[in-house]
Amino acid sequence: MLGVDDNPMCGTWKGVHLVEMDYAVTPGTIRVRPQGYGYSPYKVSLSVAFVRIPVNMPYLCVRRKDWVTRIADDLDRVDHLHHDPLEILIGSSHFDRTFELLGRDAEFARRICDQSMSKALLQDCRDFAIEIAGGGFVVYHPLMDPENLPSLLDAAQSFHDHIPNSVWQEYGTG
């Protein structure tokens, strides 16, 4: 079992159908270690919003860079070695300095993080990590108090609403 969900809620938030839940996983079972996310050797507790959409997208993780990642970026500029082979840069210095994109499909990453999506991520999703794969995406954050959940749901809604038409057309399934 990858994790345990608790307190699931299903419904529509500002026109986007989603499932929100608290989710606890053991550190070795998650693909990308969330930075600063209530990390312990026993479990990571997250608030998660899951949105299923009619597309089949490659895996991509979008998360805010922490100071360690920024130091690695600075080293890249000095030694010209790319320290994280999965990191994708989209060419916007402000966006690339703020967010880390991890995946294997650079064309998809640049397509989904167009100018409109980049602006939405910088404005609405700075405090959240997003993982995209197959027919949906999750937006997550360290475990949140119930009164703070609207910001998680708003981030999921903003991400959904800013998926570029070219992504819907190229990766759409229905």
N, C-alpha and C positions, 0 to 999 in steps of 0.2 A: 504494500500500500504506500503510495507516495505521500499522502497527507490526510489530515482529518479536517472536515469542514464543520462549522458550528454556526448557528444563528442564520441560516440561509433565508434570503428574501428574494422573491421573483416578482418582476413587474415592469412597468414602463416609467422611465425618467426622461421628461422633456422630449418625448417622441422616440426614445431608444429603448427597446426591450432588452433587459439585462437581468443577471442574477448577481446578488451581492452576498458575500459570506465572510466570516472569519475563517482563516485557513492556517493550520499549523503543520509544518513539515520539519523533518529532521534535516540538518544541513547537507548531508551527502546526497540527498535526493533531488535537489533543485539544480537546474541547468546553470544558472548564473547566480552567484552569491549576491543577494541584495546588500547594498552598502549602507551601514548604519541602521539596519532593520531589525532591532531587537534580537541580535544574533547571540546565540548561546550554543554550547556543544550539544544540547539536548533538543532544542526546537527553535524554529523561527515562526513567529506569529504575525500574520499579515491580515489586513483588510483587503478584500479582493472584489473587483467588479468584472464579471465575465460577459462579453457581448458576442453572440454568434451572428455571423453575417454570411450572405450567399457568395462567398469568394473562396478561392483556394490559394492562399498566400504562402510564400516561403517564410521560414523562421527569421524573426528580427527582434532584438531586445533594444529598447530605448530607455536609457536611464541617465539621471543627472550625474555628472562627473563629481568625484570627491577630490580631496587634495592629493591623494596618492596617484590617482589617474592623471591629474594635471601635472604632477612631477614627471610621470612617465612621458607625457606629451612634450614637456620641456626637454627631456633627454632625447626624444626623437628628433627635435630640431637641432640638437648639438651633434649627435652621433649618426644621424640619418638612418638609424635602424628602426623598423616599425616593431615596437615591443609587444603589441597585441595583434596577432595575425587576423583575428576576427573583427577588429574595429574597422568601421567604414566611415570615411569622411565625406561630407556632401559638398564641401567647397564654400560654405558660409562660415567665416572665422568665428563670429559670435555664437552661432549654433554649435559648431564643432568644439568650441571651448566650453560650452555649457553642458552638452549632452554627449553621451557615448552611444554609438550604434554598434551592436554586435550581431553579426550574421555572416552568411557566405555569399549572399546575392547583392552585390553593390548596386547593380542597376535597379533592383527592386527598392532598395533603401533610398536611393536618390529619387526614384519616382514617387514613393509614398511621402517622403519628406520634402515635398515641393515648397514653394514660398509660402503658400497659405497654411499648410500643415506645420511648417517650421515656426511660423508666427504663433499659431495656436499652441504648439508645444511650449514655446517660451513663455507665453502669457498664461495658459491655463493648466499646464501639466508639469511644471518645474519640480514639484514635490513628489511626483509619482514615477514609478517604473511601469513600462508597458512592454508586454511580450505579445508578439503577433505570430500566429502559426495556423496553417490550414484555414478553416472556416470561422475564425474568430480571433479575438484578442482579449487579454486581461490587463487591467490597470490595478496596480497594487501599491501598498504603503504599509509601513509598520502598523500594527494593530491600533485602530483608531477608536476613540470614544464615540458612542452613537450620535452625539450632537455634531460631530465633525464629518460624518459620512457624506453629507451633501457635497462636500468638495471633491470626494472620490467619484461620486456619481456624475458631477459636473465635468470632471476630467474625462471620464469615459464618453460622455455625450459629446464633448468638444472634439475628442479624437475621432469618433465616429463621423461627426458632421463635416470634418475636414479631410476625410479620405478623398483623394483626387479622383475625378471622373476617369482618368486614364487607368487607375488601379481597378476600379469597378469593371471597366471594359476589358482589360487584359486578363484579370484573374477571376472575373465573375463566373458563377456556376448556375445562375438562374435568373 
